[in-house]
């Protein structure tokens, strides 16, 4: 227990705050809010000591300003090959700490400049705002086709299986040049890779299956290129097959898992806020802002790690060299010092500046693509299915608390039929 100076309405105060032993994980404040203990820590000590299960003394960063600073400062390294890797929560079959692993070629999310800059730079042209806008019509076509499929199913329908997962999977497959017929391979193995309590051997088996498949794919594209991003990368002779495979793994995993979970969890959130859903249905021009607010409010990619490469001052604390720093984007995005009434979903909020796409050199490369997919997905669901509702009590919705990317495992819904007159009204 430590005494921490904080402020209430500008007045200093001191109150005891327990140092957490292990990362608080339980979603005890509802399906959309950070764990209560993390919220209390953020309010009292936004940069808090954290004792890891292996005894390592690291840090948990939950305040908006401090999280943003960590992500902008490359002295907080993203590499996993420069020191012991400390896991902040206990999981059966997983060691609490592992020795540094060799840098994975092409996996630029786990690199620092200049290696990160070299690899990421090869992809920036593929994900420009202009190019993504050119794809918008095609993304809308894919979305509408999947919405058509929903109307043919007998309710209740699992919206995750039948809509939230297929749409971004179809889009990223088309963009990267991955045959959609092979989706079971990468969907099953990416899910296994992201399960928190999988053993290290199980995770590596899933990773190995995905990379073996992708290595064969990019080798083929180097020999016979097509009109897709992986073919463009494969045409660059200075990139090795190993680098192409690592980059493909990252793009495929990030390109469907995060957006799929935002579509599923975002729909759940909208169904739990029917008044705001009705406003969006009546005025689709509100959708771009609503997508930003849903990104902020839900923050499906929450926990990230950095490693201090030197002593660094952060939020009035000294982060010593060698410390593991855990950051929570969900906690930062729910920081009322940055967003008024941050724990409330408000589609009218100016939510730009949220950290759900990251910040600094590792800011999400595909964020414009994700925005287009979410706008198309939420707009289509609201327009086509005004009677959409949960088929089970909200408390029975299965949350992905066991996964490294949050969301819902299933979202059973009804209300997937709409008359032609209603369809015409929502399009007009």
DRENNURO-665604 format. One record per residue (C-alpha): x, y, z; residue in three letters. Coordinates in steps of 0.05 Angstrom, whole numbers, padded with zeros to 5 digits, always signed. Example, Ala and Ser with C-alpha at 12.3 -4.5 7.8 and 13.67 -1.06 7.14 Angstrom:
residues 2
+00246-00090+00156ALA
+00273-00021+00143SER
//
This chain:
residues 428
+00000+00000+00000UNK
+00028+00068-00019UNK
+00003+00139-00007UNK
-00009+00177-00071UNK
-00021+00251-00080UNK
-00080+00265-00126UNK
-00129+00321-00139UNK
-00204+00328-00133UNK
-00232+00389-00169UNK
-00164+00421-00165UNK
-00154+00407-00091UNK
-00096+00362-00071UNK
-00111+00301-00031UNK
-00075+00237-00009UNK
-00105+00168-00007UNK
-00076+00098-00004UNK
-00074+00058-00069UNK
-00054-00015-00070UNK
+00001-00035-00118UNK
-00031-00089-00162UNK
+00001-00158-00163UNK
-00014-00179-00233UNK
-00055-00142-00285UNK
-00128-00133-00263UNK
-00169-00170-00316UNK
-00240-00182-00291UNK
-00292-00142-00329UNK
-00331-00127-00265UNK
-00357-00058-00286UNK
-00397-00084-00346UNK
-00380-00109-00416UNK
-00356-00041-00442UNK
-00318-00011-00383UNK
-00247-00024-00357UNK
-00240-00067-00294UNK
-00258-00027-00232UNK
-00188-00034-00203UNK
-00157-00005-00265UNK
-00205+00054-00263UNK
-00188+00067-00190UNK
-00114+00065-00207UNK
-00122+00113-00265UNK
-00158+00163-00222UNK
-00107+00159-00166UNK
-00041+00142-00199UNK
-00042+00141-00276UNK
+00029+00113-00276UNK
+00027+00058-00224UNK
+00077+00005-00202UNK
+00057-00066-00221UNK
+00085-00130-00191UNK
+00086-00184-00244UNK
+00072-00257-00226UNK
+00147-00273-00232UNK
+00164-00218-00182UNK
+00187-00168-00235UNK
+00172-00096-00213UNK
+00145-00060-00274UNK
+00092-00008-00289UNK
+00019-00002-00309UNK
+00002+00062-00347UNK
-00072+00080-00351UNK
-00078+00155-00357UNK
-00090+00185-00426UNK
-00031+00234-00427UNK
+00018+00183-00400UNK
-00004+00128-00448UNK
+00003+00176-00506UNK
+00072+00196-00483UNK
+00095+00123-00478UNK
+00071+00108-00548UNK
+00105+00170-00577UNK
+00172+00158-00543UNK
+00214+00105-00578UNK
+00258+00098-00516UNK
+00200+00055-00495UNK
+00219-00002-00541UNK
+00170-00049-00577UNK
+00224-00102-00587UNK
+00218-00170-00553UNK
+00290-00191-00563UNK
+00326-00143-00516UNK
+00308-00172-00448UNK
+00266-00222-00409UNK
+00193-00220-00428UNK
+00149-00214-00366UNK
+00076-00234-00371UNK
+00031-00190-00327UNK
-00022-00243-00313UNK
-00020-00316-00295UNK
-00044-00365-00347UNK
-00045-00441-00342UNK
+00011-00472-00384UNK
+00046-00406-00398UNK
+00110-00386-00362UNK
+00108-00321-00323UNK
+00172-00299-00358UNK
+00208-00322-00421UNK
+00277-00310-00447UNK
+00285-00259-00503UNK
+00263-00288-00570UNK
+00299-00273-00635UNK
+00267-00217-00675UNK
+00217-00245-00725UNK
+00232-00221-00796UNK
+00178-00176-00823UNK
+00139-00169-00758UNK
+00150-00094-00755UNK
+00101-00084-00697UNK
+00156-00114-00653UNK
+00211-00070-00681UNK
+00239-00001-00668UNK
+00266+00049-00719UNK
+00304+00042-00765UNK
+00283-00031-00777UNK
+00211-00013-00765UNK
+00215+00047-00811UNK
+00245+00007-00868UNK
+00190-00047-00868UNK
+00131-00003-00852UNK
+00152+00046-00906UNK
+00141-00008-00958UNK
+00067-00011-00940UNK
+00047+00061-00929UNK
+00031+00071-01002UNK
-00017+00013-01000UNK
-00058+00042-00943UNK
-00064+00116-00961UNK
-00130+00151-00948UNK
-00138+00161-01024UNK
-00129+00087-01040UNK
-00176+00067-00984UNK
-00230+00114-01010UNK
-00222+00082-01079UNK
-00238+00015-01046UNK
-00299+00043-01010UNK
-00349+00022-01064UNK
-00322-00049-01065UNK
-00325-00053-00989UNK
-00398-00030-00991UNK
-00413-00084-01043UNK
-00383-00138-00999UNK
-00421-00112-00938UNK
-00488-00109-00975UNK
-00479-00179-01002UNK
-00467-00206-00932UNK
-00528-00168-00907UNK
-00569-00202-00962UNK
-00544-00269-00936UNK
-00569-00252-00866UNK
-00641-00244-00891UNK
-00639-00316-00916UNK
-00622-00346-00848UNK
-00671-00371-00796UNK
-00665-00331-00731UNK
-00635-00329-00682UNK
-00572-00314-00722UNK
-00502-00307-00694UNK
-00481-00239-00721UNK
-00408-00253-00708UNK
-00405-00316-00749UNK
-00451-00292-00805UNK
-00431-00218-00811UNK
-00378-00188-00765UNK
-00325-00240-00783UNK
-00339-00252-00857UNK
-00340-00178-00878UNK
-00269-00159-00856UNK
-00243-00228-00875UNK
-00270-00220-00946UNK
-00241-00149-00951UNK
-00171-00166-00925UNK
-00167-00229-00968UNK
-00184-00189-01030UNK
-00136-00134-01012UNK
-00077-00180-00995UNK
-00091-00231-01049UNK
-00107-00288-01000UNK
-00158-00339-01028UNK
-00221-00332-00986UNK
-00231-00407-00993UNK
-00171-00413-00946UNK
-00204-00371-00891UNK
-00215-00430-00844UNK
-00139-00439-00841UNK
-00124-00368-00817UNK
-00188-00356-00777UNK
-00180-00418-00735UNK
-00106-00410-00724UNK
-00108-00335-00711UNK
-00162-00348-00657UNK
-00118-00402-00626UNK
-00058-00355-00627UNK
-00098-00301-00590UNK
-00126-00344-00534UNK
-00094-00321-00469UNK
-00091-00388-00433UNK
-00063-00428-00491UNK
+00005-00459-00475UNK
+00066-00432-00510UNK
+00070-00496-00552UNK
-00003-00488-00574UNK
+00008-00415-00593UNK
+00071-00432-00632UNK
+00035-00489-00668UNK
-00020-00440-00690UNK
+00032-00389-00710UNK
+00072-00442-00748UNK
+00011-00465-00786UNK
-00005-00394-00808UNK
+00065-00375-00828UNK
+00077-00441-00866UNK
+00014-00426-00907UNK
+00034-00353-00918UNK
+00106-00370-00937UNK
+00080-00415-00993UNK
+00031-00360-01014UNK
+00082-00304-01019UNK
+00132-00350-01054UNK
+00079-00362-01107UNK
+00065-00288-01113UNK
+00138-00273-01124UNK
+00137-00322-01182UNK
+00069-00302-01209UNK
+00047-00234-01181UNK
-00025-00211-01182UNK
-00061-00145-01169UNK
-00056-00144-01093UNK
-00014-00118-01036UNK
+00025-00182-01023UNK
+00044-00185-01096UNK
+00068-00113-01093UNK
+00111-00130-01033UNK
+00137-00194-01064UNK
+00161-00156-01125UNK
+00212-00119-01081UNK
+00273-00163-01087UNK
+00308-00136-01025UNK
+00253-00165-00981UNK
+00265-00238-00961UNK
+00211-00291-00962UNK
+00217-00292-00886UNK
+00204-00217-00883UNK
+00145-00222-00931UNK
+00116-00279-00889UNK
+00122-00239-00824UNK
+00090-00177-00855UNK
+00034-00219-00886UNK
+00020-00252-00818UNK
+00014-00184-00785UNK
-00030-00154-00839UNK
-00076-00215-00842UNK
-00084-00221-00767UNK
-00095-00147-00754UNK
-00136-00138-00817UNK
-00193-00183-00797UNK
-00190-00195-00721UNK
-00194-00123-00697UNK
-00249-00100-00745UNK
-00289-00164-00735UNK
-00290-00153-00660UNK
-00307-00080-00668UNK
-00367-00098-00712UNK
-00391-00151-00663UNK
-00379-00112-00598UNK
-00401-00047-00630UNK
-00467-00076-00651UNK
-00477-00103-00580UNK
-00463-00033-00553UNK
-00512+00000-00601UNK
-00566-00051-00584UNK
-00555-00033-00511UNK
-00564+00041-00529UNK
-00628+00040-00571UNK
-00638+00115-00570UNK
-00571+00127-00601UNK
-00583+00072-00652UNK
-00648+00106-00671UNK
-00611+00173-00681UNK
-00560+00140-00726UNK
-00614+00106-00766UNK
-00650+00172-00776UNK
-00587+00211-00792UNK
-00531+00168-00825UNK
-00487+00231-00829UNK
-00474+00219-00755UNK
-00439+00153-00771UNK
-00367+00177-00780UNK
-00367+00209-00712UNK
-00404+00150-00682UNK
-00350+00102-00707UNK
-00296+00144-00673UNK
-00336+00144-00609UNK
-00347+00068-00612UNK
-00272+00059-00624UNK
-00258+00101-00562UNK
-00311+00070-00519UNK
-00295-00002-00535UNK
-00220-00004-00549UNK
-00219-00078-00569UNK
-00143-00078-00574UNK
-00129-00057-00503UNK
-00064-00082-00472UNK
+00005-00067-00502UNK
+00076-00073-00476UNK
+00137-00030-00480UNK
+00207-00038-00450UNK
+00246+00020-00421UNK
+00315+00025-00454UNK
+00338+00078-00405UNK
+00313+00114-00343UNK
+00253+00156-00365UNK
+00209+00206-00327UNK
+00135+00192-00338UNK
+00077+00223-00301UNK
+00120+00243-00242UNK
+00150+00173-00236UNK
+00218+00147-00256UNK
+00214+00086-00301UNK
+00280+00050-00293UNK
+00317+00020-00351UNK
+00296-00053-00361UNK
+00226-00043-00334UNK
+00167-00074-00370UNK
+00112-00022-00382UNK
+00041-00046-00392UNK
-00007+00005-00423UNK
-00083+00002-00426UNK
-00114+00038-00485UNK
-00184+00024-00457UNK
-00167+00058-00391UNK
-00135+00117-00427UNK
-00195+00125-00473UNK
-00241+00125-00411UNK
-00200+00180-00377UNK
-00247+00237-00359UNK
-00187+00284-00356UNK
-00188+00278-00432UNK
-00260+00261-00449UNK
-00319+00289-00408UNK
-00363+00234-00380UNK
-00316+00185-00412UNK
-00353+00124-00386UNK
-00414+00141-00427UNK
-00425+00124-00500UNK
-00443+00189-00536UNK
-00447+00188-00612UNK
-00447+00264-00613UNK
-00380+00267-00577UNK
-00318+00294-00613UNK
-00278+00231-00601UNK
-00220+00246-00648UNK
-00156+00239-00609UNK
-00175+00172-00580UNK
-00118+00122-00577UNK
-00152+00060-00604UNK
-00109+00062-00667UNK
-00047+00075-00625UNK
-00002+00135-00629UNK
+00068+00149-00654UNK
+00108+00106-00702UNK
+00065+00045-00689UNK
-00002+00079-00703UNK
-00047+00030-00740UNK
-00029+00025-00814UNK
-00099+00002-00834UNK
-00140+00051-00794UNK
-00173+00083-00855UNK
-00193+00015-00881UNK
-00223-00003-00813UNK
-00263+00062-00811UNK
-00293+00048-00879UNK
-00311-00023-00860UNK
-00344-00001-00795UNK
-00383+00055-00828UNK
-00408+00008-00881UNK
-00424-00047-00831UNK
-00461-00006-00779UNK
-00498+00036-00831UNK
-00521-00027-00867UNK
-00544-00062-00804UNK
-00583-00002-00779UNK
-00614+00013-00847UNK
-00633-00057-00867UNK
-00656-00083-00799UNK
-00693-00031-00758UNK
-00721-00087-00714UNK
-00653-00117-00698UNK
-00648-00140-00626UNK
-00612-00189-00581UNK
-00641-00259-00580UNK
-00613-00271-00510UNK
-00608-00228-00447UNK
-00548-00181-00450UNK
-00518-00216-00390UNK
-00516-00281-00431UNK
-00474-00253-00487UNK
-00407-00290-00487UNK
-00351-00239-00479UNK
-00280-00252-00505UNK
-00247-00241-00437UNK
-00203-00301-00454UNK
-00174-00269-00516UNK
-00120-00217-00529UNK
-00168-00178-00573UNK
-00234-00164-00537UNK
-00303-00172-00566UNK
-00359-00223-00564UNK
-00353-00296-00583UNK
-00425-00297-00607UNK
-00481-00246-00616UNK
-00548-00281-00625UNK
-00598-00233-00657UNK
-00668-00231-00686UNK
-00704-00179-00729UNK
-00667-00193-00794UNK
-00725-00186-00842UNK
-00749-00120-00870UNK
-00802-00103-00922UNK
-00785-00070-00988UNK
-00821-00006-00968UNK
-00778-00001-00905UNK
-00715-00015-00945UNK
-00732+00040-00994UNK
-00746+00089-00937UNK
-00678+00077-00905UNK
-00643+00086-00971UNK
-00678+00151-00987UNK
//
